Amino acid sequence: MIPTVFGVIVITFILFNVVGGSPAMMTLGKNVSPKALEEFDEQRGFNKPLFFGNWTKTRAFADNDFERNASFWKDNPSVSWAPAKNNCGNHVVLAPGKDFFIPVVFNLKPDKKYRWIISYYLPEGTAFFRIDDSGGAGGGVRVHNTRPLKVGGNWQDAEIEFSAGENPAKFSLYSSKEPLQVGSIKLRRQTAHFLDSQFVFYLGQITRLDFGKSNSSNQRVSQMLKDGIGPSLSLAVPIFLIGLIVAISISLICAYFRDTWVDRTFVVIAILLMSINYLVWIIAGQYLFAYRLGWFQIWGFESWRYLLLPVLIGVISGLGDNLRFYRTIMLDEMYRDYVRTALAKGVSRSGVLFRHVLKNAMIPILTNVIIVIPFLYTGNLLLERFFGIPGLGNMVVNAIDYSDVDVVRAIVFVGAMLYVGANLLTDVCYALFDPRVRLG
């Protein structure tokens, strides 16, 4: 059970944090400032490494490998762009005797440590990486923190660690005599510790049952789940119970009158119900029974009367599938040897159905019923949407529309946990209804 739950947590984390792209951009859009994206990531733990690490990216400076042009130096006449050659990728050449500023799009945090990673080539001469965090004014760089770059005959990487300081820092590269060739520039922020990661942050949220905050409504997601579970269950539970009772009852009737006109009539009805699209039931029900005849309420969630029409539509639309499934189970049991033996001993057909067939059919029935239970908590997406019921199904649709990642992730995770629990409950029920099954 525990390995399964942990596996679900890992898969859920990967789906939303790796496959889905940047949650900040999906929520706020691509035209938002990098600082706003960084603040969004920091609030939700997305500015950390995925699983572990001492360094992580920052939106203050995007990794630059000068693949197509000189990037932020493209308007500087003292910088030239050179294509790849001699086992060297695309790079820029910085003229000697000048400071070349490396722009960051927002000020770095003074209480954090950072690291510049620069790939460069300098066969001879002297070059420096300069950091000015003194707060001085003026166009030039004051030599406040200078780090020399090593001279060598090959391309090499320089890792320059620093603290940003209280004042906004300026960064530049300088070469005294020879041109400095730069292949890539990266900026990294130091994490609190090696396990200060998105995954550990996510585990902490799950442990505290804290699923974050909705970006669209600015509410705690846990409170939104509490508010939405009531309306969803008040709609889903009646549909589930009524549909289950009606489908099993009709399937028993089909088994009792098998191969007669009664059985065939219900089969035709089941096929017709399965053939009609779910949206047709909703639109036709609202127009005919609510708008034209006025028998039901068409929108809202003020009393139980507002649930009558969506419950009726839910039962009818799902009856075809359930009837075919349970009818097949009952008919399979009716052709078993124990049924022929019971009939030969004088047991009535109704007695065989309720005392033998129904009991032996409980295993597949339980499998179908219990696996459906976890999905009840999310409600019914279309019914809640079309009838204005403020349940979790309606919440999911709104969250997808507004790219509200925290809400979608919380509902998916809770649903996955309920599904795991339902599978465990299924095994327990097998042991209760079938004496051949033993719990290990």
Secondary structure, DSSP 8 states (H G I E B T S, - for coil): -HHHHHHHHHHHHHIIIIIT--HHHHHH-TTS-HHHHHHHHHHHTTTS-SS--SEEE-TTS--B--SSS-GGGTT-TTEEEE--BTTB-SEEEE-TTSEEE---SS---TTSEEEEEEEEE-SSS-EEEEEE-S---SSS---SEEEEE---SS-EEEEEEEE--SS--EEEEEESSS-EEEEEEEEEEE-SSTT-SHHHHHHHHHHTT---B-TTT--BHHHHHHHHHHHHHHHHHHHHHHHHHHHHHHHHHHHHTTTSHHHHHHHHHHHHHHHS-HHHHHHHHIIIIIIIS--S--S--SSGGGGHHHHHHHHHHHHHHHHHHHHHHHHHHHTSHHHHHHHHTT--HHHHIIIIIHHHTHHHHHHHHHHHGGGGTT--HHHHHHHT--SHHHHHHHHHHTT-HHHHHHHHHHHHHHHHHHHHHHHHHHHHH-TT----
